[in-house]
Amino acid sequence: MHNFTVPVALKAWIDHVVRVRRTFSVTPEGKLGALRDRPVFIAVSSGGRFSGERTHQPDFLTPYLRAILGTIGLHDLTFFSVDGSALSPDALAAARNKADREMQRFFLGFALNSTTVLQQAV
Ligand SMILES: Cc1cc2nc3c(=O)[nH]c(=O)nc-3n(C[C@H](O)[C@H](O)[C@H](O)COP(=O)(O)O)c2cc1C
């Protein structure tokens, strides 16, 4: 997170990828994404906290990524965060451990579900 939103490098990538008649089209009902939806995993690192009760800053990053990736057809987003990296070494370690646990739990379930889907397909 940079200044409450995405860092400039990611914004530059978005501006190259999100292009009319390339990755979305304009219809009377609004913008229509050209990409097939698929799981997208987003890891967010931030110096302060940007969610939960002890938050003292706005989060334009999460809603922005939901809106812009949704524009090109990507709706199945999962966010992982290491927030509070600048608060203290202990806070950073705790945030890293929490994110590690969340990712391990999530991807274990994800792999099991994928295996089940594959088994059902054959
Ligand atoms: C230019 C800049 C702006 C930042 N803005 C925020 C911010 O708005 N909120 C926040 O929690 N952390 C902010 N940070 C801290 C980063 O989110 C933090 O260092 C994070 O761990 C990853 O930053 P990195 O891009 O330097 O690796 C900012 C850091 C930089 C360099």
The ligand as an SDF file (V2000), in Angstrom:
LIG
                    3D

 31 33  0  0  0  0  0  0  0  0999 V2000
    5.6600    6.1100   -0.8380 C   0  0  0  0  0  0  0  0  0  0  0  0
    5.1310    5.2320    0.2590 C   0  0  0  0  0  0  0  0  0  0  0  0
    3.8230    5.4200    0.6880 C   0  0  0  0  0  0  0  0  0  0  0  0
    3.3050    4.6090    1.7000 C   0  0  0  0  0  0  0  0  0  0  0  0
    2.0140    4.7930    2.0760 N   0  0  0  0  0  0  0  0  0  0  0  0
    1.4980    3.9990    3.0320 C   0  0  0  0  0  0  0  0  0  0  0  0
    0.1270    4.1440    3.4050 C   0  0  0  0  0  0  0  0  0  0  0  0
   -0.6220    4.9530    2.8980 O   0  0  0  0  0  0  0  0  0  0  0  0
   -0.3320    3.3480    4.3870 N   0  0  0  0  0  0  0  0  0  0  0  0
    0.4530    2.4010    4.9930 C   0  0  0  0  0  0  0  0  0  0  0  0
   -0.0410    1.7000    5.8670 O   0  0  0  0  0  0  0  0  0  0  0  0
    1.7490    2.2100    4.6350 N   0  0  0  0  0  0  0  0  0  0  0  0
    2.2810    3.0020    3.6870 C   0  0  0  0  0  0  0  0  0  0  0  0
    3.5930    2.8260    3.3020 N   0  0  0  0  0  0  0  0  0  0  0  0
    4.3780    1.7340    3.8910 C   0  0  0  0  0  0  0  0  0  0  0  0
    4.3420    0.4820    3.0200 C   0  0  0  0  0  0  0  0  0  0  0  0
    3.0110    0.0830    2.8060 O   0  0  0  0  0  0  0  0  0  0  0  0
    5.1350   -0.6290    3.6920 C   0  0  0  0  0  0  0  0  0  0  0  0
    6.4850   -0.3010    3.7160 O   0  0  0  0  0  0  0  0  0  0  0  0
    4.9000   -1.9640    3.0620 C   0  0  0  0  0  0  0  0  0  0  0  0
    5.4300   -2.9400    3.9490 O   0  0  0  0  0  0  0  0  0  0  0  0
    5.5020   -2.2510    1.6940 C   0  0  0  0  0  0  0  0  0  0  0  0
    6.1220   -1.2240    1.1150 O   0  0  0  0  0  0  0  0  0  0  0  0
    7.2530   -1.3290   -0.0240 P   0  0  0  0  0  0  0  0  0  0  0  0
    6.5550   -1.0280   -1.2870 O   0  0  0  0  0  0  0  0  0  0  0  0
    8.2320   -0.2760    0.3980 O   0  0  0  0  0  0  0  0  0  0  0  0
    7.8190   -2.7290    0.0240 O   0  0  0  0  0  0  0  0  0  0  0  0
    4.1240    3.6100    2.3040 C   0  0  0  0  0  0  0  0  0  0  0  0
    5.4410    3.4480    1.8530 C   0  0  0  0  0  0  0  0  0  0  0  0
    5.9400    4.2430    0.8350 C   0  0  0  0  0  0  0  0  0  0  0  0
    7.3610    4.0260    0.3710 C   0  0  0  0  0  0  0  0  0  0  0  0
  1  2  1  0
  2  3  1  0
  2 30  2  0
  3  4  2  0
  4  5  1  0
  4 28  1  0
  5  6  2  0
  6  7  1  0
  6 13  1  0
  7  8  2  0
  7  9  1  0
  9 10  1  0
 10 11  2  0
 10 12  1  0
 12 13  2  0
 13 14  1  0
 14 15  1  0
 14 28  1  0
 15 16  1  0
 16 17  1  0
 16 18  1  0
 18 19  1  0
 18 20  1  0
 20 21  1  0
 20 22  1  0
 22 23  1  0
 23 24  1  0
 24 25  2  0
 24 26  1  0
 24 27  1  0
 28 29  2  0
 29 30  1  0
 30 31  1  0
M  END
$$$$
